Amino acid sequence: MTTALPSDLAQATGSDAALRRFLHGLPGVDQVGAEARAAQLATRSIKTSAKQYALDLAIRVIDLTTLEGQDTPGKVRALCAKARRPDPSDPSVPQVAAVCVYPDLVPVAKQHLAGTPIKVASVATAFPSGRASRQVKIADTRDAVAAGADEIDMVIDRGAFLAGRYLQVFEEIRAVKDACGDAHLKVILETGELATYDNVRRASWLAMLAGADFIKTSTGKVQSAATLPVTLVMLEAVRDFRAATGRQVGVKPAGGIRTAKDAIRYLVLVNETAGEDWLDPAWFRIGASSLLNDLLMQRQKLATGRYAGPDYFTLD
Ligand SMILES: O=C[C@H](O)COP(=O)(O)O
């Protein structure tokens, strides 16, 4: 799909009406086609030689996440230890991309990841609902950045988006991006609440036009989280956005991804949709709280021919 960007981007994003014209002018998503394509790619089998690479890549792109009300500094410390050394018995296992926590736990993660390339990501902007004043969302973002977050995962205001108040969503993302300073901004669309693939495409473009470094599917707190067809639509959007603007934006499916088989399906989807430029932690992440152990088990099975069993690894 080629999307012609309006020649005067500032004008095209300057009002609700202009944004609506642009976003509703995007080609509609062929729902049946997107679902069939995602299902077809999900059946691709990976040969043994490529499987080790795929498992290691899946580990390298994980945002190892804990986002529970009952999170404690001890749990985050343990998660950081796991991020640094996923399998203490096997130093060849790569480290994950990032550890993702609530803002108040950023200092703990920062301290326990010091000296490593592992990023500290923090949700912000009244995650997961996004229901707060803009002032509060900006303060939330600034707090997390001041505490040392390298990456901010913000949620969009789905109520405003679904009511067609596109400019409000656009300006809010812009303001949060400003508050991020040097931290990278991931914009969570919460696709399970957007109702249609067309809305997923529109929200993806809106977030990218507003300055998102990454677009992310879900908070993990809403029933329908990451799916292959939704991620396909988002991967098409980043591919087309780069073709139109020259700027590359990353993609992060998150929520409900728990098995190595699923993770590899996402990697195949990335390769076949956006292309191999995206097969790197700089451009693709998987947000997951309970995926790493299955990747470690499958990796060990590949190396030794037998499973170590889930008790062998520390809890995700
Ligand atoms: O951003 C990441 C998600 O909250 C993780 O969801 P999950 O617990 O279903 O893996």
The ligand as a Tripos MOL2 file, in Angstrom:
@<TRIPOS>MOLECULE
LIG
   10     9     1     0     0
SMALL
NO_CHARGES

@<TRIPOS>ATOM
      1 O1          3.2710   -4.8960   28.3620 O.2       1 LIG1
      2 C1          3.2330   -6.0700   28.6610 C.2       1 LIG1
      3 C2          2.0490   -6.7950   29.1340 C.3       1 LIG1
      4 O2          1.4690   -6.1520   30.2110 O.3       1 LIG1
      5 C3          2.3960   -8.1890   29.4670 C.3       1 LIG1
      6 O3          1.2580   -8.9710   29.3900 O.3       1 LIG1
      7 P1          1.2860  -10.5080   29.8490 P.3       1 LIG1
      8 O4          1.3440  -10.4900   31.3470 O.co2     1 LIG1
      9 O5          0.0080  -11.0730   29.3150 O.co2     1 LIG1
     10 O6          2.4940  -11.1540   29.2650 O.co2     1 LIG1
@<TRIPOS>BOND
     1     1     2 2
     2     2     3 1
     3     3     4 1
     4     3     5 1
     5     5     6 1
     6     6     7 1
     7     7     8 2
     8     7     9 1
     9     7    10 1
@<TRIPOS>SUBSTRUCTURE
     1 LIG1         1 GROUP 0 **** ****
